[in-house]
């Protein structure tokens, strides 16, 4: 990916600033972008939908672009690659969840209670406020609703995964407790030009990922 235009897409509850440390370690062509309803756009009251997020990313892109997406950002990137192949040169995902079920979604959102987070995890609440301002509880609520909707009807269907033609690299940290190796390998099997690699001893939260290890993986694309 060296020398090419690179768009970095943040994860759920994230914002462009989540990806800025990675952008700073990459070349000047790396761009961070707030997805609708996040960061500087947190005042947007529309529900969170993968389809709308992908549409907004597509509107930003003027020429085929390499996409790197963390977690939800990877899901958005793959959706765009399936529906607008003219916009996407390649996709790298990190810690992207594919096995969305009603039970799994309910498990993920059980801790997404803004009042409890303010009380029990004030440092995380402060981080979310830094990213989204005083809109962060609404960002969390809409994220939970989106996850529950994905549990009922995943946006990335088998047909869409099969439609992706660009090169794809699916990355997963070996210490990721949210995204399994099995579901990532399943996604690889549905995308004709996909590869899979694991990052040793890396967890799910982007803020805890060793960016030097991630960059080494990106340089092999």
C-alpha positions in Angstrom: 0.0 0.0 0.0 3.0 2.3 0.2 2.5 5.5 -1.9 -1.1 4.9 -2.7 -4.1 6.8 -1.3 -5.3 5.2 1.9 -8.6 5.8 3.8 -8.7 4.7 7.4 -12.2 3.8 8.8 -12.8 3.7 12.6 -14.7 1.2 14.6 -18.0 1.3 16.5 -17.9 4.1 19.2 -14.8 5.4 17.5 -14.1 8.5 15.4 -11.5 9.7 13.0 -9.2 10.5 16.0 -9.2 6.8 16.9 -7.2 6.2 13.7 -4.9 9.2 13.8 -2.0 7.4 15.6 -1.9 4.9 12.7 -2.2 7.7 10.1 0.7 9.5 11.7 2.9 6.4 11.3 1.9 5.9 7.7 2.6 8.3 4.8 0.9 11.6 4.1 -1.7 9.8 1.8 -3.4 8.3 4.8 -6.8 10.0 5.6 -9.0 9.6 8.6 -12.7 10.1 8.3 -15.6 10.4 10.7 -18.4 8.0 9.7 -22.0 9.5 9.9 -23.1 10.2 13.5 -19.5 10.0 14.9 -16.9 12.5 16.1 -17.5 15.9 14.5 -20.7 14.5 13.0 -22.1 13.2 16.3 -25.0 15.6 16.2 -26.5 13.7 13.3 -29.7 12.1 14.7 -30.2 9.5 11.9 -30.0 5.8 12.9 -26.7 4.0 12.3 -26.8 1.8 9.2 -23.9 0.1 7.5 -25.5 0.9 4.1 -25.6 4.7 4.8 -22.1 4.7 6.2 -20.8 3.0 3.1 -22.6 5.4 0.9 -21.0 8.4 2.7 -17.5 6.8 2.3 -18.2 6.2 -1.4 -19.1 9.9 -1.8 -15.8 10.9 -0.3 -13.8 8.7 -2.7 -13.1 10.1 -6.2 -10.8 7.4 -7.5 -10.2 3.7 -6.6 -8.8 3.8 -3.0 -7.2 1.4 -0.6 -9.4 1.0 2.6 -8.2 0.0 6.0 -11.1 -0.6 8.4 -11.0 -1.5 12.1 -13.9 -3.5 13.4 -17.1 -1.8 12.1 -15.0 0.2 9.7 -13.9 -3.1 8.1 -17.5 -4.1 7.7 -18.3 -0.8 6.0 -15.3 -1.1 3.7 -16.3 -4.6 2.6 -19.9 -3.5 2.0 -18.6 -0.7 -0.2 -16.3 -3.0 -2.1 -19.3 -5.3 -2.8 -21.7 -2.6 -3.9 -19.3 0.0 -5.5 -16.3 -1.9 -6.8 -15.3 1.1 -8.9 -14.5 3.0 -5.6 -12.3 0.3 -3.9 -8.8 -0.8 -4.9 -8.2 -3.1 -1.9 -9.5 -3.7 1.6 -7.8 -4.6 4.9 -9.9 -5.3 7.9 -8.8 -5.7 11.5 -11.0 -7.2 14.2 -14.1 -7.2 12.0 -17.0 -9.3 13.3 -18.9 -11.4 10.7 -20.9 -13.8 12.9 -23.9 -11.6 13.7 -26.7 -13.4 15.4 -29.5 -12.2 17.7 -27.8 -13.9 20.7 -24.4 -12.6 19.9 -25.6 -9.0 19.3 -27.5 -9.1 22.6 -24.3 -10.2 24.3 -22.3 -7.4 22.8 -24.7 -4.6 23.8 -25.4 -5.8 27.4 -22.7 -3.4 28.7 -23.6 -0.5 26.5 -25.3 1.6 29.2 -24.1 5.2 29.3 -25.1 5.8 32.9 -23.4 2.7 34.2 -20.3 3.5 32.2 -20.2 7.1 33.7 -20.3 5.5 37.2 -18.1 2.4 36.8 -15.7 3.3 33.9 -15.3 7.1 34.0 -12.1 7.0 32.0 -13.9 5.3 29.1 -16.8 7.8 29.4 -14.2 10.6 29.2 -12.7 9.1 26.1 -16.1 8.9 24.4 -16.8 12.5 25.4 -13.5 13.5 23.9 -14.5 11.8 20.6 -18.2 12.7 20.4 -18.8 15.6 22.8 -21.9 15.4 24.9 -23.6 13.4 22.2 -21.7 10.2 23.2 -24.6 8.6 25.1 -26.7 8.8 22.0 -23.8 7.5 19.9 -23.7 4.5 22.2 -27.5 4.0 22.0 -27.5 4.1 18.2 -24.5 1.7 18.1 -26.4 -0.8 20.3 -29.5 -0.5 18.1 -27.3 -1.1 15.0 -25.7 -4.2 16.5 -29.1 -5.6 17.4 -30.3 -4.9 13.8 -27.2 -6.7 12.4 -28.0 -9.6 14.7 -31.4 -9.9 13.0 -30.3 -9.1 9.4 -26.5 -8.9 8.8 -25.7 -6.3 6.1 -22.9 -8.4 4.6 -24.8 -11.3 3.1 -23.1 -14.3 1.5 -24.1 -12.9 -1.9 -22.4 -9.6 -1.2 -19.2 -11.3 0.1 -19.2 -13.4 -3.0 -19.5 -10.2 -5.1 -16.2 -8.7 -3.8 -13.5 -8.8 -6.4 -10.7 -6.6 -5.1 -7.9 -8.0 -3.0 -8.8 -8.3 0.7 -6.7 -9.0 3.8 -8.6 -10.1 6.9 -6.6 -9.5 10.1 -7.4 -10.7 13.5 -5.4 -10.5 16.8 -4.8 -13.8 18.5 -6.0 -12.3 21.8 -9.3 -10.9 20.3 -12.1 -12.2 22.5 -14.9 -10.5 20.4 -14.0 -11.8 16.9 -13.2 -15.5 16.4 -10.7 -17.0 14.1 -13.5 -19.3 12.7 -15.8 -16.5 11.7 -12.9 -14.6 10.0 -11.9 -17.8 8.1 -15.5 -18.2 7.0 -15.5 -14.7 5.6 -12.3 -15.4 3.8 -13.9 -18.5 2.2 -16.7 -16.3 0.8 -14.4 -13.7 -0.8 -12.5 -15.0 -3.8 -9.4 -12.8 -3.5 -9.2 -12.8 0.3 -6.3 -13.7 2.6 -6.3 -14.2 6.3 -3.5 -13.4 8.8 -3.3 -13.3 12.6 -1.4 -10.7 14.6 0.3 -12.5 17.5 -0.7 -11.4 21.0 -2.9 -8.5 19.8 -6.3 -7.9 21.4 -9.6 -6.5 20.0 -9.4 -2.8 21.2 -7.6 -0.7 18.7 -6.0 1.4 21.3 -4.2 -1.7 22.7 -3.0 -2.9 19.3 0.8 -2.6 18.6 0.7 -0.3 15.6 4.1 -1.4 14.4 2.9 -5.0 14.1 -0.2 -3.7 12.2 1.9 -1.6 9.8 4.2 -4.6 9.1 1.0 -6.5 8.0 -0.2 -3.6 5.9 3.2 -3.3 4.1 2.8 -6.9 2.9 -0.4 -6.0 1.0 
